[in-house]
Structures are given as C-alpha cells and as structure tokens.
C-alpha cells in the first residue's frame, strides 16, 4: 500500500464568514453535497464539537463514519478523519482551509487529504476523492450559496444585499383585546428590513402551543402587550438578512423558537440566534410542529426528570403535542410511562406513543390508579394546573419531582415548601427559553430532537393545519381538548 495525497482548490464567490458558517457545521454536507444521501452526528453531540462523529450514507449506498479532529474559527481550518467506511480509504485524514480573497470579497477554499489504498485501486480511489468528492463538492457548495443569494440579488457582499431591502406588507394576526379566540383578527402589517443580527423569514408553517392561549386570554399581559401578535415558533425560508449576519443566506430553510411573541404572521424578523436549520428530509410543517415541543421534551427528560430505565413517569395530557413526544422518548429509554387522557380515543394515541398504562377521565382523579400501578411516580409532568394540584401531590412517590409545565385548568395555587417536605418532594416550573439561551444550546437540543425523529425514538406527530386567517378556529380546537398531536398554521 502507498500513501496517496489529493489536493484541490477553488474560489467561492461568497464572503469567507458565509462559507465557513456552512463548512464548520460538520453535519451540513447532506444539505449541499450531492454525493451525501443522509447524515447525522452520533451521540447527540453538537456538530461543531471536536471529537464528534458524523455517520452518513452516500448516494451510491456506501457508508462512512468520520471524526472531527480540529476546528479553528480564527484560522478557518478544520481537520477530520475516517473512522470506519465501506470504501477502502485507510488512514484517511483531510483538512479544509479557507482564506479571504480581497478582490470581490470572495473565498479561497483549499481541500487536501492523505490516505492509503489497496494495491490496484490507487487511481480509482484517487479519482473518486479528487473528482467525486472535492471537485463535486466545490460545485455543489457554490450552487447552494448561489441559490440563496439569487433570491434577492447577485450582490457580492451580504451588506450590499441588506442595503437593497425594503419593508414588506404582509398579513398577521393581531390581538387588540384579551379574551376569546374571536379577538384574533387578520390584518396587514409592515415588516421592516431586518436590523443588525436579524433575519427576515417568509413563514410557511407556524406552531400553535397552549401557551398562546394563555397570552390571548391576558393571563401574562406583560408578555404580550396590546395590540400584539401571539405565537412563539415558526418555520420557513429566509428572505434577507441584516448587518453582521453571515451564517444564513436568503433561501435557507430555518425554524425558530423566540422568547418574544409574534409568530402568527406570514413574514417576520427574528434574531438569527433564535433560529436553527431544518435538516434535509424534515418538512416545514414537521419542524414547526416539533421544535418547541421537542426541545421542551428534551429538557423535561434530560435536565429535570433525569429519566432512565425504570423511572416511574406520570404524564398528563399524554395524547397532546408535548405529551406524545415525552411519552415516546421516555419509553425508548426504558421508563415506566403512565399517561392521563380525557377520552378512549386519546388513550389509543397515548399507547401508540409509549404509554404502558393510560388513565382515562375528565374528573382529575388519578392518584389511586397511579399508586396501584407503581406505588407512586418518581416524576410528574403537569400541564393541568389548579384542578390537579392535590392529586399530583398524592400520586408522587417520596422524593419525587413535580414539574409544572402548564395550567390548562387554571393557575396553580402557591406550592408551599412545608407541604412538599411532607414527602421530600421537589418542584420546578421551567421556562423553555432559558434552556436555549445561546444558539449553540438551541442547535444542540434541536439536533437531539432530529436524531430522535430519525431513529424512531419519537414519531412525526399527526399535524392538523389551519390557514393563518383561521387562527381562531385553531384555538377553539385546541381548547376543546379534542385535538391530538400538533396544530400548525399555514402562512398566507
């Protein structure tokens, strides 16, 4: 066997920050390289963490695992190696280096590798790497970037693109008085060009959550002053970007969860730090239905519930959007999952998503059933609120943890430490956005959600769609407790 070396370089007509934003994501190649069919990062690690392994399948059926060895945001260099592969590239190490080209604000991309080949396959493998991987990769990424830039203009820099932006008139739901669903009315609003650090998104799918109902009713008036637009998450396509934004371009598909309401709209500006890319193979509807609920399930299971094999978990509204994800994910980890639902039909759905035991009823009486099943729950995930307060206490085992996630039956009365100490219980009331305080945390949690979806730990939810103009009907459906899965509004 002889050591081979392949070197290729190219000029990319895009700023170095933009090219690097794509290439530093070790799991982005299935979005832009034609030879990659599907890719994921193992062990739910961040795709820019040194030591992470990407596990991917090529379009020709071959399978490769590669490890990220180094990553330098200062020097724009990354190095990786093949850990395992069905193609005989042995001791393969590759390095990607970017350099700025001052003429036209372009980027010089240098790609080099060394590897060993079995006797007789030297030329075949060298040509495969040189032409099928590197040269094709240059062409594919240029096309990927050009498609985004062409949406607005062929300007050579992102700052020039921003300078050409204008306000856009678009429909949005406006709430001028707190109250019932009918208070939400469709109006035309002006969406200004994105400010520094923002992106403007044409929203194709808007997630509906029960928290939106609380805002509409005026339960948290400081969070949604009037007049206002409800909604915390949406998916769609970037229209244009503000100054200092280099990680996204027009045409990129993104989904976001934002701590400021306003997603019930066809077009919206949000900070780029609230966004994460939608993986290939995930639809906008699925992304909007899953991101906030999936990330909520992630921190409930990992950070608060510490779910593991044998954990006794009680989940209220087990057939709802968050409930389905929590039940399925926890069951895949070996937890004993007990769910409460209001109808036999919802009981079937809960069982399909991992509930081993389902308690059916509308009277908030469930503690005796839980105690008979498992002598008390280690963790209760409570979205019911006031009406279930005493029953939750009774259903918990000693040293159990009570997570208050919502208040569908009304605001939860104060929980006294002196009351909890009777069973050495702990209590938490989390806010989702504190668990994604940085974009790195958002990307890391989102990747775990996409990974759980790919592996079947969670299922694509049943999604019921309404037009944005029918947001009131969507809320009526949600509050009637007849909905299951997720509700998504379509942009108009």
N, C-alpha and C positions, 0 to 999 in steps of 0.2 A: 504494500500500500504506500502511495506517495501523498505528501501533503499538498493540497491544491489551494490556490488563492484566487478569489474573484473580486474584482474592483470595478465599480461603476459609479458615475457621477452624472448629475443633471442640474439644470437651472429651473426653478419653480417660480412662476410669476405670481408670487404672493409674499407678504411680509414674513420674516422668519418667525415671529411670535405666533402667527397663524399656523404655519407648517408644523412648528414644534408642538403646538397645542394638540394637533392630531397625532403626531408620532410618539409623543411622550405617554399617551394612553396606550398601554401595552395590549389592550384588548380592542382597539378600534379597527384593526385591519379587515374584519369581516364586513365593515361598512364601506370600505373604499377599494380593497384589493380583490380583483375578480377570481383569483385562484383559491380564496378562502371561502368556504361554504358556511361554517358556523364556528364560533369561538367563545370560550368562557374562561374566567380566571378561577383556578382551583381554590378551595377552602375559603371562599368568600372574601379573599383579600382585595385590597384596593389595587387597581390596575397600574398604579404608578409607584408601587412599593417594591423596592429592591428585594429580590428573593421570591416574588410572586411567579406563578407558573401559569402560562396560558395553554389551554388544551383545545386544539382545533382540528377540524376536518377540512381537507382540501376538496375542491370541486371534483377531482378525479377519484375521490374515495380514500386517499391516503390520510393517515392520522399522525399528528405531530404534537409533542409537548415541549415547550420552550420556557426557560427561566430567565428573568430579567436580572442581570448581574450588576449593572451600574446605571445611574441616571443622573445627569448634571444639568440643572436648569440654567446654571451660569454659563456653561460652555456649549450647551445644546448637543450633548453627546449621550447616547445610550448603547449599552452592550448587552447581548443576550447569547444564550447557548441552547442547543438542542439537548434535552434530557432523554427523550425517547421518541422514536419515529419508525414508521413502516417504510420510509425511504432510507437507503443506506448511506446517510450523511453522518460520518463518525467524527467525533471531536469537533463538531461544528461550532464556531464562535463567530458572531457577526457584530459589527459596530456601525451605527448610524451617526453621522456628524453633519451638522448644519452650520453654514457660515452666511452672514449677511452680504448681499450684493448691493452696493450703494446705488448703482445705476438702476433706477426704476423701482427701488425698494423690493428687490427680489431675493430669492434664497438659493444658495448653492448647497446641494444635497449630495453627500458622499457616502456610499454604502460599500462596505468591504467585509469579506469573510475568509476564513480558512477552514479546511476540513479534509478528512481522509475519505478515499473511495475504494471500493473493492477493485481488484485488478480487472481490467477490461471495461470498466464503467466510468473511467475518468472523464472522458469527453462528454458522455451523456449527462452526467451529473453536473459538470461544469456549465454546460449549455443550459441545463434546467435552471440552475441558480442565476446565471447571468441574464438569460433572456426571459424565462418563465416567471422568475420571482422579482429580480431587481428592475430590469427594463420595463417589464409589465407594470410593476409597482409604481415607477415614476409616472408612466402614462395614466394609470388609474387614479393616482392621487391628484394629478393635475386636472383631470376631468372632474373629479369630486369637488375640488376647490372652485373650478371654473363654473360649474353648475350653480354653486351658491352665489358667486359674485355676479353672474349674469342676470340674476333676478332683479337687481337694481341697476347696475351699470358696469361697464368694463373698467372702472377706475382702478388705478394701480395701487391705491392705499385705502385702508379702511377709513381713515379720517376724511378722505375725499368722498367716499360713499356717504358718510354721515352728513357732510355738508349739503348734499343734494336732497335730503329728506324733507318732507312736508307733513303737516298734520293730516290725519285721515279721519273722515267721517264714518262712523260705524255704529251698529245697533248694540245696546247694552241694557240690562235690566237695572232699573232704578227704583229705590225704595224711598218714598218721601214721608211715610208714616209707618211706625211699627204696628204689627198686627198680623192678620191672616194672610194666606197666600195671594189673595187678590190685590194686596198692596204692592205687589211686584209688577211693574209696568215696563214694557219695552219702549225705549227712547233712543234717539240718535245722539251720540256724543262725539266730541272731537278728541282724537288721541294724538298728542303732540309727538314730535320726533323723540326718539329715546335720548335721555340725558346720559351723562357720564356713568359708565358702569351698567347701563341698562340695555335690554334688547326689546324690540317691538315684535310681538308674536301675533300671527293670524291664527286664532284658536279654532280648531276643528272639533275638539271634544273637551267638555267641561265637567269635572267631577262634582257630584252632589253629595253632601255629607249632612248628617243630622245637626252638626254644629251650625250649618247655615240656617236651620230652623230657629235655633236659639237667637241668632243675630236678627233674623226677620222679626221675631217677637219682641225684640228690645230687651232681652234678658241681660245683655252685656252692651249697654249703649255707648260706653267709651270706646269699644272696639269697632263699632260701625256707626259713626255719627251720621245724622241725616242732612241732606239726601246722600244715599250711599248705594253701593253695588255689592251684594253678597258674593260668596264663593272664595275658596282658598286654593284651588288647584285646577290645572287645565293642561292640555297637550295641543301641539300644533306646529307650525312652521315659522321660523324666524323670517321676518320681513326685512329688517335692517337693524343695525347695531349702533350704540352710542360710542363716544370717545373712550379710549382705553380698553375697549372690548376686543380681544384678539382670539379668544377661544371659540367663538361661534361666528358663522357667516350666514348671510341670507340663504334660505333654502334648507338649513339644518333642521332636523326634527328634534324637538325637545318636549319635555314635560316638566312642570314645576309644582312646588308647594310653597305658598307665600304666606308669611305671617300677617300680611295686610290684605283685608278682603278686597274683592274687585274682579274675580274671575268670570262672573256671569256676563260675558261680553264677547263680541266677535273679534275684537282687536284689543290688545293690552300691552302696556310696558311693564316689565319687571326687571329687577336686578339680576344680572347674569348668575350671581351666586346662588340664586334660588332655583336654578334650572339644572337639569341633568339630561343627557342624551337618551333618546329612545333606541334601544337595541334593534338591530335588524331582526325581522320576524315578529316583532311586537307591534300591534296596531295602535293608532292614536287612541281609539276607544278603550282598549285594554290598559294602556298606560295611564289614561285619566281615571279609569276605574280602580287602578291598583296602587298608584304611587303613595298617596297619603294613607290609605287603609293598610297597605302592605308595610310601610315604614312604621306605622302605629303598631301593627302586629309584631314587627321586629323588636322594638324596644320593650313591648309588653313581655315578650317571651324571653329575650336575652338579658335585658338590663334590670327589669323589675321582678318578673316572675321566676327568673333563673330556672326555667323549665328544663327538665332532664327526664331520663327514663324513670318511670314510677311516680312522677309528680301527679298529685290529685288536683285537677284543674276544673273549676266551675266557670262556665262562660255564659253570660246572659245574652239574649238575642243572638243565639248561635247560628241562625239562618241568615242574619244580616250581613252587610258588606264586610265589616271588620271581623264579625263572629266566624264566618266561614273560613277566613284566612287563618285566624288564630287556631281554630279547632284542627284544621288540616295540618298546619305546620307543627303544632304541639304533638299531635298524634304521630306524625312521622318521626318525632324524637323519642317516642315511647311513653308519652304521658298518658294517664288515665283521664279522658276528657268527658265531662258531664256538661250538657247544654240545656238551657231553658228556652222554650219557644211558646208561641201562643196558639198554634194550630197543628193538627196532624200532618198537614201538607208541609209545614215548615220543619216538622220533626223528620220527615223523609229527607229533606235537603240537608239538615244538620248531620244526619247519619252518613249521607253521601260525602260529607266533608270531615269525617273523622270522629264524630261524637260516638262513643261507645254506649253512653246512657243519655236519654233525652227525657226531660220532664216537660209535659205539655200542660198549659193552663194560663189563664189570664188573671188569676187572683193573687199572684205574688207569694204563693205558699209553696216553698220548695225545700226548706231546711231539713225536714224529717226525711224526705226522699234522699237527699244528699248524705245524711248521716247513716241511713240504712245501706247505701251503696258502698261507702268507703270510710265511714267513721269521721267524716269531715273533710273539707277541702283545704289543701295547702295554699292555694291561690284562688281568689275570686276576681274575675274581671267584670265589673259592674257598670253597665250603661243605663240602668233603670232609675237610679236615684232614690228619691224620697220614699216611695211605696215599698221598696225592698230593703230598707235600712235595717230593720230588726231581724229580718230573715237572713240577710247576709252575715250578720254577727253570729246567728245561731248555726249557720251552715259551715262556718270556718272551724277548722281544727285548731288546737292550741299551737301557738307560734306561727299561725297562718298570716298571709299577706292579702290585704284588701286593696284593690286598685279601682279607684273611682274614675271611670272613663267618660261618663255622661250622666244625664239626668232627664231621661225621657218622661218619667212620671212626675217630674217637678224637682226643684233644687233640693239637694241633700242637706239635711239639718246638720248642725255642727257635730263633729265627731270628737268626743271628749277623750283625752288620754286616760283618764280614770276609768272610763268604760272599756277601752281597749285592753288595759292592763289586766283585766279580769281573766283574759285568755292569752296574755302576752302577744297580742296581735300588733301588726304594723300596718300603716295606712299610707297610701300615696295617691296624689291627684296630678298626673303628669300633663304637661303641655307638649305636643308633638314637636313644635319648632325648636324647643330647647335641645332636642336630640339630633338636630341637623343644623347646629349653629354655624357651621362652616360648610363650604361647598365640598370639601374633602369628606366630611362626615355624611353629607347628603349622598354623594356618589358611592360611598362605601355601603351605606344602608340600602340604597337603590339596587346596587349590584347583588346584594343578598336576596332581595325580592325577585329580581330577574332570574337569578340562579335557582331559587326555589320553584319558580314557574317552569323553567327549562327541565328540571329534574323530576317534576311531578309532585313535589312536596306540597305545593298549593296548585289549585286549578284556576284556569281562566274563569272568572266569575260570569254568571248569567248577567247580561247587561241589558237593561231596558233604556231605550233612548227617547228623548223628547226634544223637540225644537226649542231653541232658546226662548222664542216667544211664548212657549208653553211651560215656562218655569213654574208657574203657579200650579199647574196640573202635576208636575213632578213632585212638588212639595206636598200636595194633597195625597198623592200615592205613598210618599214616604211616611207621612204622619198617620195614615190609615192603618199602618202596620201590616198591610197586605203585600208590601214589596219584599222581594228576596234578592240577594246578590247586590248588584250595584246599579245606580241610576246615573246616566250621562246626558248632558245637554249638548246638542249639536249647534255649532256656530252658524249664524245666518248672514 
